[in-house]
Amino acid sequence: MINLKKISFLLTFGIFSVTLSAETMTLGGKSYEFERIIERKIGPGTTYMRIRIPDYPLNVNMVMVDLNNQYNRIETTVAKESAKGTESLVTAAKRLDATNHHPLAAANANFWIVPTQKEYPLYAGITRNASVRNGKMVTESNQFNEKWDKGTGRTGVVSISYDKVLNIDYCTSAITFQAAGTSYKTTIHQCNKGMRTNEYCMYNSFYGKDRQFMPYKQITQSDNSKLFVLEEGSTDGTELLLDLAPGEVWTGGNDIKFIVKEVRTNAGHGTLGNHDLAIVGRGTTAAQRLNLPIGTEGTLKYNWTYNGSITPIVEQAIGGNALVMRHGVLTEHNSNETYNSQVYSRTAYGCSEDGKTLYIIVIDKSTDPVYGKSAGCNTSKMCEIARHFGCWNMSNFDAGGSAELMVNNAIINKTTESSPRAVANGWMVFSTAPDTETELSSLAFDHPSIDVPLNGSFTPVVLGYNKYDALVEKNITGFSLTCSPELGECRDNKFIAGSKPATGLLTATYKGISVSKTITVGGGVNSGVNEIVSNDSQISVPTRINAGETFYITSVGVAMKTLTLYNMNGSAVTRVDAGNSEASVTAPSAPGIYILDVTRADGLRSSKKLIVM
């Protein structure tokens, strides 16, 4: 645990402003101290971290995935496997959970069209920008007449290739179809949406086999707003129905071979049925190009080209509204769009410079019942936080009520709505380690840092992992502890701190497997205790304790008078009359953040933050 440097305690307004003498980061030119409240490996190459920036205040949740680990996998989640609609991340995780394929974490992704926007009712529930799941396109990048937010030259696309390399950058995109024996390629404008006159749209299983295709037009309403409406009586469409050629699979960036199975002329409102692909075009040119003999082979290709030349073979892709950090430098899109410059909750995806580490970050604009208020932030601050942990490129995604992070099948951040919102798509991290391997191979303390007060006690939580780094034991019992002699003593699984500040190793051992961690007692050697009050008087208070556990507060030089424990709403939950230099307090049974206010005999007061786990 990290020592406290200062806590400003405002009883009048029931507000606690906490500053931690921990790590620091710079946000908007100002230095902030933060604490790693949770830092836990949740699966192969996958770490979940919760940090608290108390003086902002800000609650930040982040998942980092090392893609060099062969036993993790990233997939785009698509609501109910449909291009139109929403689904909760928890429901999607349960649906996708399978043998050797277990969800570890997920976050929301693309913005999607809602009924109040101009595309309604045709496109409500459909994602904006790129969405690709397991190589198959769900929606395109809005690169033509329906270009959104100035296209991928501004928004960029977040993609991962089959060899697990991330690309997060500006790009160009294209979808083309070419029939064998022809010299021309036909540009396809949209995917799983509709087509205007002289446009083409492709449809696949994400559209649905029984849903009619959508020829449409744009009209101007009386208030000069634009509306897209279905042209129900139109017959100027040509429908080309195809199946994958033998041995072919859906994949972005590669040629995909199809065989023509059916052609419908003077149409446009048909359905996909049991075919793999439909290409529907409107107008004379479409009738000429799509009226192909049955059995003709055709080639479909959709790709995204980064930096003018890098065209990865894309397995999964999502798209946000702006690339907000590039090569470690914040872009102009942090300030040229109100959505990004305003204070808001946040979701973003980023990558390391080598494209082998994925960063998923979710920042709250809400009050968490355990961790307190989070003010939200603009994308500039979000980028600076992610950059502190090594992020290189980052794209901003849908926020507000949609900003949510799932870890171990539960939404772990406090969303802006009473219950987590269903979303159109997201990225989900899976463990693909073999389920049959349950033997423990390594241990870890489930504590980012450990600081035990003088004469205090501590029982750690120990995690167990198999040889694939899959978490198989979340709370091991029966382990034993040993420690450096200057720290204190160990009794089975309990550590009892000594009476002098010290720094040393605490070691947990279980079934012949050990793990060691550097811990401090009373602030550690040469660090003193938590806070210097005045005239060399010192008060030692733990910063973290288990729910219901008894802990000790000691004062050197000045006797304590009363100790009061407050919750984050400013209500007193415990009061102890001390009267001497040492007192014991029992932690509340409810986990959360509390403030311990110590009144001394000389009338001065000191306040400390206490995290109850």
Protein Blocks (a to p, Z undefined) as FASTA:
>chain_A
ZZdfbdcddfknopacdddddddddeehiacddddfbacdfbehiacdddddfklpccdd
dddddfkbmkbccddddehhiabdcddfklmmmmmgcehiacfbdcdfddcddfkbmkbm
klgoiaehjddeehiafbdehlammogehijklnopadddfkopacddddddddddddeh
iabdcddfbghiaddehiacdddfknopkbccddddddddfkopacddddfkbckbccdd
ddddehiacdehiacddddfbdcehihjacfkjafbdcddedjklmmmmmccehiacddd
ddddeehlaccddfbdcddfbdfbgghiacfklmmpfklmpccddddddddfkopaccdd
dddddddfklopaebjafklmmmmmmmnopabdcdddehjllccdeehiafbdcfbfbdc
ddfbdcddddfbdfklmbdfbdcddbfbacddehiacddddddddfkopafbfbdghiac
dddfklmpcehjaccddfbdcdddddddeehiacdddddeehiahklpfbdfbghiacdd
dfbdcehiacddddehiacfbdcdddfkopafbdcdehiabdcddddfbgcddddddddf
kopacddddddZZ
